[in-house]
Amino acid sequence: MIPNIAAFKDLIKDRVGLHFYNGMEGLLNAALHQRISERGKESSAEYYEKLCVSSVEFDKLLSLLTINETYFFREPEVLDIVCEKLVPRMLEQKGGPVRILSAGCSSGEEAYSLAIKLHQKYHDKFARSVEIHGCDIDVKILEKARAASYSSYSFRGVDPLLQQTYFTRHGNQFQLHDVIREKVTFHRSNIVKEQLQPQFDIILLRNVSIYFDVETRRLLHFNLLNILQPDGALFFGNAETLANNFGILKLKQESGHFYFCQPKTSRLQPPAASVAPRIITPVIPAQAPFVAASVPSVQQCDSWIKKALACVADKRFVEAEEWISQVLDSDIDNQEALVIKGAIALEKCEFEQTALSAQHVLELDEWSAEAKMLLGLAMMWQHHTQQAIAWFKQVVYQQPGYWPAHYYLAEMYRQSELHRPAQRTYRITLQLLNAEMNNTTANASSLRLPLSFPSNSFRFLCEHQLAQFTSQDGI
C-alpha cells in the first residue's frame, strides 16, 4: 500500500469529488503504483508533489481511476420519457431548442442514444429542436466519445436494425454516422464544482453519484440547482434517486418515473466555497461518556447507541460514528453497534467496510438477518448481482415479513432478466406493504436496521415495475 495514500485520497476528493472508500483503496493504490513506475525512480512523496502542481499528470492518474461502464440505450424507460414527453412539452412551451446535458457522460453512449432517439422523432427538424452536450472529468474518455467508434460490447440489447441504420462497421468497430455525432458537443468539466452556462432544460447524471460521499452529493445538488432551468428535469439512475433526496431539489414523479426539479421556494444557499464542510461535534456534558469511567456500563452503551441512531436518522454520520466507536471501544463484539456501523458505511458508500462489519456480526451470530441484509445491499451497489440475490434470499427465508428484502430481491431478478421470479416477488412486496398499511402484518419482521425505506415510494416502484411487465407481455 502506498504509505501516504490518505494524502492522495484527500487531494482527489478535494479536486473532483471522488471518494475512495475502503473498498476502492485497492484501485487507487494500483493506479498510483502504475503511474509512479511509469515515471521512473520517484518516491510516492515526490509523485504527490508533482500531482499537486501538474494538471497533465493529474489527468493521467484520473484516467486510471474513473469507472466507464456504459452502453447504448441503458435504462431505456428514462430515455423514453425524456424524448417522448419532456422534450416535446418543453419545445411547445419555450419555442427554442431544448438543451440536454449528459453529465458524467463517459465514452458518450448515453448522449448519442438521446441524439438517435430524437433524430428518429424529429428527422429534419432535429438540428434546430435540441442541443445535446456531454461532460466528464476524464480527458481520455472524452476523446473516445468524440471519435464515436465503438465495439460490439456497447450494443448490448440494441436492435440490430437500429445499429445498421446509424453505424457503419469497420472491422470490429462501429462508427457512428456524422449526422448524429456532430449533434453532440463534449466538454471536460467537474460537475461537482463547475457551473456550465447557459442553463440546461434536462440533465442526466445517472450511475455517477454513488461514487461520492454524502457531503459531496449535497454540494453537487447545490451546483445542479444553479445550472438547471426553472422548469427543467434532473435524472439520477434508478437505484440512486431515493439516496439523493436531500430536499435541495424537489422530487417529482411522472409517467411512473422520478426526477428532480427546481423547488418553488426561494433558492437555498450552498456552503461558502472557502469554508470546509461543517462537521457537527456533539456537545460534551460535564460528565461526558467520552471521558467517563474506563469500563462503561450497559446503560451507557445503550445510551450511546440511541444517540448514534438519532444521528443516523438526521444523516449526521460523522457524529454517529463517534458514538458507535465509544460502544465498540468498550465491547468490540456489540452486534447492534456493528450493524449500525455497517449501515453508516453503506450510507457513505463505503461498501467494503459494510461487508467487514456484517461479516463480523455473522461470526458472532450466523443467523443475523440484519448482517445478511447489509451484505445484500453492499453487493447490489457494487453490481455483484448473483451475490446480492443469494443474501436477499436468505433474509427472505429468515424474515418472510420483511418487505425491503423482497423488493431488492425482485430488483435483482429483474436486472438478471428473470422476469417471472421478479414479477412474483414484486407482488409479494406489494402484499406485505398493503398489509403493513392496514396493520394486518401478523408475521411482521423484527429485523432492525437504521436505514430508511419509505413505503409509499417503494409501493409506487413495485406497481410501476409490474405495469411494465404487463405492457411487455401484451396483457
Secondary structure, DSSP 8 states (H G I E B T S, - for coil): --TTHHHHHHHHHHHH-----GGGHHHHHHHHHHHHHHH-S--HHHHHHHHHH-HHHHHHHHHHH------TTSSHHHHHHIIIIIHHHHHHHH-S-EEEEEET-TTSHHHHHHHHHHHHHHGGGHHHHEEEEEEES-HHHHHHHHHTEE-GGGGTT--HHHHHHHEEEETTEEEE-HHHHTTEEEEE--TTT---SS-EEEEEETT-GGGS-HHHHHHHHHHHHHHEEEEEEEEE-TTTTGGG--SSSEEEEETTEEEEE--SS-------TTS----------TT-GGGS-SS--HHHHHHHHHHHHHHHHTT-HHHHHHHHHHHHHH-TT-HHHHHHHHHHHHHTT-HHHHHHHHHHHHHH-TT-HHHHHHHHHHHHHTT-HHHHHHHHHHHHHH-TT-HHHHHHHHHHHHHTT-HHHHHHHHHHHHHHHHHHHTT--TT------S----HHHHHHHHHHHHHHHHHHHT-
